[in-house]
Structure formats: structure tokens, C-alpha cells
């Protein structure tokens, strides 16, 4: 009886050891699986971060290409050299526009053009022919089926709603802006879509695939096609040419093209609007000339008698308020086509300037009235010669009555 009991106890102890071992093995398995799960999550997170960094690097490369194009145009890079030096012949002038920079010499001859959008021809040669070809560059008629070569920057994002209606979001410009707004007879003021004919090239619905009007507004499209620029592992950039119904073929500008050791790592497509001539309506105004007195002259005396008064930031040399809004509101208006004294000051000019000062923030009508009223040095606050903004309408009425 004792032997059986003793045998039973030994068997129970062996079972307890087995349970303990299984528990340890299970716990170790759970820890290993957790380790693998964390490692897998970290690996995926690293891949996502790497892809994000690659995308940012590609975006930065597009920005740097544009910066390089503008810098090259401003410094005269790529122009004919004088002798053995690197300096271009004569002085050059560059002018930017949406999508391009043009370089001219001192006599007005077109030297070369640089595109600010992705294209197989980023630099156009000088001369009349080169300038004409640059102006006539247009997308291929079959660009929509050559997706290895072309990309639509204005391709919308379509989202289906609960009511089965499709909501369309355009990244650049919405062709539906031509629709009547608020029951009016026209769309957004200043927004128009017109077919363009350049020589034998026609940029219209037949070449771009424009769909505007005659259908539901959600189906309207206004493509903006540009060519892909392919970036290789070594940093070189090139383009491809894709025939209708075929595959893209390397078009050069990148050595021998992609290889196993130098594969394509990404592609970019971009269009740039140079904003060096953009006006900030929050700080711009209409300039009124003033300078420090440098000689004894009637003009300098008027500057001494009528220095910029309170709120007359538009007469402070170098102030942002000296940027002329008349270049937009009234092209051709010359804000400085007069010289005081007031007897030769065109009242129409003063009235126009005051009308701008009325709606421009932080600028006041009055003061020295653009240098026509002497400044009283003993005026410690707003006085007769420093009219406060509430008196703007009264001053304009007086000016218009005098006119």
C-alpha cells in the first residue's frame, strides 16, 4: 500500500514538472512571436520612412532643378563665352514668366530659354528659331495614352459619397469656375479657358482632352500635361519617348540609361510659376517719391518742406508700401509723373492715389498729401496737415470738387 502511494506521488511530481516546462516553452514562444512582431512592425515603419524620405528627396530635386534654371539664367550660364574666359559676351537680361525664363542680350536678342516645367528640352537655343520653337512647344496629341512619358498635373481626385454622387477635387485649377456663381450670368471673374493655336499646333480639346460644358460638371476636365523626368540611382536625370501603343524608351540625358547597377529610383513631373513679380496686397500701396535734400533746388526744397508724415509709409524709401498697386489696377499709370510744387501736381493723380490708400491697410489719406502740403513740425499728433484715416472721404470729395 505504501509503495503504491509512493509511486502515485512520484507520478504526480513528474506531471507537475511537465506542466512547468510547457508553461516556460509557451511563454518563450509568446516572447519570440512578440519579438518577431515588433521587428516586423519596425521593418515596415522603416520602409515607410525610407519611401517618404525618397519622395521628399525627389520633390526637393524638382525644386532644385527650378532654382538651378533661374540661377543659370541670372548668371548667364550656357551663353557664348568671350575668348577663353567663362563670362558671357556682353551683359544679359533675364525675364521670367509662368513656366519659363528667357535670356536676352543688351541689344534685345534672344540668347536662350530655360523651362521651369519638366520637359525633355529644359534649355532652348538662342535665335529667332529657338525662341519660336520654345513658344510652340505643345503636348503630344496622344499624351493621354503615353503615361510612361506624360503626366497630368491637374488630374482630379474623385471620391464617391453616400448618395452615389461623385465629388471631384482638382489640385491646381477647377474648370467648373467657368460656371455661373450664385445665380449670376458668368463664372469667376477673370477665369477663362480659351483654345490656343500656335502656328500649326493647336492646344485645344482635341489635343489636351479638355471636357468642359455639355455634360455634368463632375465630368469636366482641364488637363495640364508635362513630361516625366526619370531619376537614376547615380543622380542623373533623363526622359523617355513613348510611341502610340508602345512602351517608353530611354531618350538620353542620362548616359547609357538605366542598368541593373544604376536603376531608376523615381520620377518627377512639375510646373513652376515664378513669383518674383507677385504683389502682396497686404503691404503694397502706391509710391509717392521723396528723397533727402542733397542740393539747393526748388525740388529739394519741396522735399524738405514736405517730408513723409504720420502713416505715409508709401513715401518712405524702401518701404513695402512703395510697391505700386497701380500696375495691376491701372496699367500705364505713372505714380511719379509730377514734381512738386503743388501748382503742377495733377489732381487726378492725387485722387487716384487716395482711392488706393482708402482700402489699403495701414496707409492713411492725408498727411502731406503726397508731398503737396507742407509738414508742420510742431504737430505732435494728428493735425490739419496729418489727416487721420476717418477723414479720407472728405479729402477725396474736396479733390474731386477741385478737379
C-alpha positions in Angstrom: 0.0 0.0 0.0 2.8 2.4 0.8 4.6 1.5 -2.4 1.6 2.4 -4.5 1.1 5.7 -2.7 4.8 6.4 -3.1 4.5 5.6 -6.8 1.5 7.9 -7.1 3.4 10.8 -5.6 6.3 10.3 -8.0 4.0 10.3 -11.0 2.2 13.5 -9.8 5.5 15.2 -9.4 6.5 14.3 -13.0 3.2 15.7 -14.3 3.9 19.0 -12.4 7.3 19.3 -14.0 5.8 18.7 -17.4 3.3 21.5 -16.9 6.0 23.8 -15.7 8.1 23.0 -18.8 5.2 23.6 -21.1 4.4 26.9 -19.4 8.0 28.1 -19.9 8.0 26.9 -23.5 4.7 28.7 -24.2 6.0 31.9 -22.5 9.2 31.8 -24.5 7.2 31.2 -27.7 5.0 34.2 -26.9 8.1 36.3 -26.3 9.7 35.2 -29.6 6.5 35.9 -31.5 6.2 39.3 -29.9 9.8 40.0 -30.8 9.2 39.0 -34.4 6.0 41.1 -34.5 7.9 44.2 -33.2 10.7 43.5 -35.6 8.3 43.2 -38.5 6.5 46.4 -37.5 9.8 48.3 -37.1 10.9 47.0 -40.5 7.7 48.2 -42.2 7.9 51.5 -40.4 11.5 51.9 -41.6 10.4 51.1 -45.2 7.6 53.7 -44.9 10.0 56.3 -43.6 12.5 55.4 -46.3 9.8 55.7 -49.0 8.7 59.0 -47.5 12.3 60.3 -47.5 12.8 59.2 -51.1 9.6 61.0 -52.1 10.8 64.2 -50.3 14.2 63.9 -52.0 12.5 63.7 -55.4 10.4 66.7 -54.6 13.4 68.6 -53.4 15.2 67.6 -56.6 12.4 69.2 -58.7 12.7 72.4 -56.6 16.5 72.4 -57.0 16.1 72.0 -60.8 14.0 75.1 -61.0 16.3 77.0 -58.7 19.2 75.9 -60.9 17.4 77.1 -64.0 16.7 80.5 -62.6 20.2 80.9 -61.2 21.7 79.8 -64.5 19.6 82.4 -66.4 20.5 85.1 -63.9 24.3 84.4 -64.1 24.5 83.9 -67.8 25.4 80.2 -67.7 25.3 78.5 -71.0 25.8 81.6 -73.1 28.7 82.1 -75.6 32.0 82.8 -73.8 34.3 85.7 -74.6 37.7 84.2 -75.6 38.9 81.6 -73.1 37.0 83.0 -70.2 33.7 81.8 -68.9 32.0 85.2 -68.8 29.2 85.7 -71.5 29.7 88.2 -74.2 28.1 91.5 -73.2 25.5 92.0 -70.5 22.4 89.9 -70.4 18.8 90.4 -69.2 16.6 87.7 -68.0 12.8 87.7 -67.7 10.7 85.1 -66.0 7.1 84.1 -66.7 4.9 81.2 -65.6 6.8 78.1 -66.7 9.9 79.7 -68.3 12.8 82.1 -68.1 14.1 83.9 -71.2 17.6 85.4 -71.5 18.3 88.3 -73.8 21.5 90.3 -74.6 21.9 94.0 -74.3 20.6 94.5 -77.8 17.4 92.6 -77.2 18.4 89.4 -79.0 17.1 86.1 -77.6 20.1 84.2 -76.3 18.4 81.1 -74.8 15.3 79.9 -72.9 15.0 77.7 -69.8 11.8 75.9 -68.9 10.5 75.8 -65.4 8.5 72.7 -66.1 9.6 69.1 -66.6 10.4 68.6 -70.3 12.8 66.7 -72.5 14.1 70.1 -73.6 15.0 72.1 -70.5 17.2 74.6 -72.4 16.3 76.1 -75.7 18.9 77.5 -78.1 19.0 81.2 -78.9 17.9 83.0 -82.1 14.6 83.5 -83.6 14.1 79.9 -84.4 14.9 78.7 -80.9 12.5 81.3 -79.4 9.8 80.3 -81.8 10.2 76.6 -81.0 10.1 77.2 -77.3 6.9 79.2 -77.7 5.4 76.4 -79.9 6.1 73.5 -77.6 2.9 71.6 -77.0 2.0 68.2 -75.6 1.8 65.2 -77.9 -1.8 64.5 -79.2 -1.5 61.0 -77.8 -0.2 62.1 -74.4 -3.1 60.6 -72.5 -2.1 57.1 -73.7 1.6 57.6 -73.2 1.7 57.5 -69.5 5.3 56.5 -69.3 6.2 59.9 -70.8 3.4 62.2 -69.7 1.6 63.0 -66.5 -1.5 65.2 -65.9 -0.7 67.6 -63.0 -4.3 68.7 -62.8 -5.8 65.2 -62.7 -8.6 65.3 -60.1 -9.2 63.1 -57.1 -12.7 61.5 -57.3 -14.5 60.5 -54.2 -17.9 58.7 -54.1 -20.3 59.9 -51.4 -23.1 58.1 -49.7 -25.6 59.5 -52.1 -23.7 57.9 -55.0 -22.7 61.3 -56.3 -19.0 61.8 -57.2 -17.1 64.6 -55.6 -14.2 65.9 -57.6 -11.2 67.8 -56.2 -8.7 69.5 -58.6 -5.2 70.1 -57.4 -4.4 73.2 -59.5 -7.4 74.8 -61.2 -11.0 73.8 -61.4 -12.7 74.1 -64.8 -16.1 74.5 -63.1 -15.0 78.0 -62.2 -16.5 79.0 -65.5 -20.0 78.1 -64.3 -22.4 80.8 -63.1 -21.8 81.6 -59.5 -24.6 82.5 -57.1 -27.2 82.7 -59.9 -25.1 85.1 -61.9 -24.6 85.1 -65.6 -20.9 84.2 -65.6 -18.3 82.3 -63.6 -15.4 83.5 -61.5 -14.3 86.9 -62.8 -11.0 86.8 -64.7 -11.1 83.0 -65.2 -11.3 81.9 -68.8 -10.5 78.8 -70.8 -9.7 79.5 -74.4 -8.2 77.3 -77.2 -4.8 78.3 -78.2 -3.4 78.0 -81.7 0.4 78.4 -82.1 1.4 78.0 -85.7 0.4 74.6 -86.9 -0.1 73.4 -83.3 -3.5 73.7 -81.7 -3.8 73.4 -77.9 -7.4 72.7 -77.5 -9.9 69.9 -76.6 -8.6 67.8 -79.5 -5.0 67.7 -78.1 -5.5 68.0 -74.4 -8.7 66.1 -74.0 -10.4 69.0 -72.4 -14.0 68.3 -71.3 -15.9 71.5 -70.4 -19.6 72.0 -70.7 -22.2 69.8 -72.4 -22.1 67.3 -69.6 -22.4 67.0 -65.8 -19.9 69.4 -64.1 -18.4 66.5 -62.2 -17.1 65.1 -65.5 -15.4 68.3 -66.6 -11.6 68.1 -67.0 -8.8 70.5 -67.8 -5.6 68.6 -68.1 -2.1 70.1 -67.5 0.3 67.5 -69.1 4.0 67.7 -68.6 6.7 65.1 -69.2 8.2 62.8 -66.6 11.8 63.3 -65.6 13.3 59.9 -64.5 16.0 60.0 -61.8 18.6 57.2 -61.7 20.5 55.9 -58.7 23.6 57.9 -59.5 21.6 61.1 -59.6 21.4 61.6 -63.4 18.1 62.6 -64.9 16.6 61.7 -68.3 13.4 61.3 -70.2 11.7 58.7 -72.2 9.8 58.7 -75.5 6.8 56.5 -75.8 5.2 55.9 -79.3 1.5 55.3 -79.5 0.7 51.9 -78.3 4.3 51.1 -77.3 6.5 51.3 -74.3 8.7 54.2 -73.1 12.2 54.1 -74.5 15.1 56.0 -72.8 15.7 59.3 -74.6 19.1 60.2 -73.2 20.4 62.9 -70.9 21.4 60.2 -68.5 24.3 58.3 -70.0 23.6 54.9 -71.2 20.3 54.8 -69.4 19.2 52.6 -66.5 21.1 49.4 -65.8 21.0 46.8 -63.1 23.6 48.7 -61.1 22.1 52.1 -61.9 18.3 51.6 -61.9 15.5 54.2 -62.0 14.7 55.2 -58.4 11.9 57.6 -59.1 10.4 60.2 -61.5 9.2 63.8 -61.1 6.8 66.0 -63.0 6.4 69.7 -62.2 5.4 73.1 -63.4 6.6 76.3 -61.7 5.2 79.8 -61.7 8.0 82.3 -60.8 6.5 84.7 -58.3 9.3 87.3 -58.3 6.7 89.8 -59.7 4.0 88.8 -57.3 2.4 91.7 -55.3 1.5 91.3 -51.7 -1.8 93.3 -51.4 -1.4 93.4 -47.6 1.8 95.5 -47.7 1.7 97.2 -51.2 0.4 100.6 -51.8 1.2 103.4 -54.3 4.5 105.2 -54.0 5.0 108.9 -53.5 8.5 109.9 -54.2 10.6 111.6 -51.6 14.4 111.8 -51.0 16.8 113.5 -48.7 17.8 117.0 -49.6 21.1 117.0 -51.4 21.3 120.4 -53.2 19.7 123.8 -53.1 16.9 123.4 -55.7 13.2 124.0 -55.8 12.6 120.3 -55.9 14.8 119.6 -52.9 13.2 122.4 -51.1 9.8 120.8 -51.5 11.2 117.6 -50.1 12.5 119.5 -47.1 9.2 121.2 -46.6 7.0 118.1 -47.0 8.8 115.1 -45.6 6.8 111.9 -45.0 4.2 112.4 -42.3 2.5 110.0 -39.9 1.1 107.0 -41.7 2.6 108.0 -45.0 4.6 104.8 -45.3 4.2 105.0 -49.1 6.7 107.8 -49.1 9.3 106.0 -47.0 12.1 104.9 -49.4 12.4 101.1 -49.5 9.2 100.5 -47.6 6.9 97.7 -48.9 4.2 100.3 -49.3 6.1 101.8 -52.2 5.2 98.8 -54.3 2.7 100.2 -56.9 -0.7 98.6 -57.0 -1.5 100.8 -60.0 0.5 98.3 -62.1 -2.4 95.9 -61.6 -5.4 98.3 -61.1 -4.4 100.8 -63.7 -1.6 99.6 -66.1 0.3 102.5 -67.6 -0.3 104.9 -64.7 2.9 106.7 -63.7 2.8 107.4 -59.9 5.8 109.8 -60.2 4.9 111.8 -63.4 5.0 115.1 -61.5 7.3 117.1 -59.3 6.1 119.4 -56.6 5.3 122.3 -56.1 1.5 121.7 -55.9 0.8 124.1 -58.8 2.0 121.4 -61.3 0.5 118.4 -59.4 -2.2 116.7 -61.4 -5.2 116.4 -59.1 -6.4 113.3 -60.9 -3.2 111.6 -59.8 -3.8 112.5 -56.2 -7.4 111.4 -56.4 -6.4 108.0 -57.8 -3.7 107.5 -55.2 -6.0 108.4 -52.4 -8.6 106.0 -53.7 -5.9 103.3 -53.3 -4.9 104.4 -49.8 -8.6 104.1 -48.7 -8.7 100.4 -49.0 -5.0 99.5 -48.3 -4.5 98.6 -44.7 -2.2 100.7 -42.5 -2.0 103.6 -45.0 -3.7 106.9 -44.5 -5.0 109.5 -46.8 -3.7 113.0 -46.0 -0.5 113.8 -44.2 1.4 115.8 -46.7 -1.0 114.7 -49.5 1.8 113.1 -51.4 4.2 116.0 -50.8 1.8 118.7 -51.8 1.1 120.0 -48.3 4.0 121.3 -46.1 4.6 119.3 -42.9 4.1 121.2 -39.7 7.0 120.2 -37.4 5.1 121.3 -34.2 2.3 118.8 -34.9 2.7 116.3 -32.1 -0.5 114.5 -33.0 -2.8 114.3 -36.0 -3.5 117.8 -37.1 -4.6 119.7 -40.2 -1.6 118.6 -42.2 -1.8 115.0 -41.0 -5.3 113.9 -41.8 -6.4 110.7 -40.0 -8.0 107.8 -41.8 -11.6 108.8 -40.8 -11.2 112.0 -43.0 -10.4 110.1 -46.2 -13.8 110.6 -47.8 -13.9 114.3 -47.0 -10.4 114.8 -48.6 -11.4 112.9 -51.8 -14.6 114.9 -52.1 -12.6 118.1 -51.9 -10.1 116.8 -54.5 -12.8 115.7 -56.9 -14.6 119.1 -56.5 -11.4 120.9 -57.3 -10.9 118.8 -60.4 
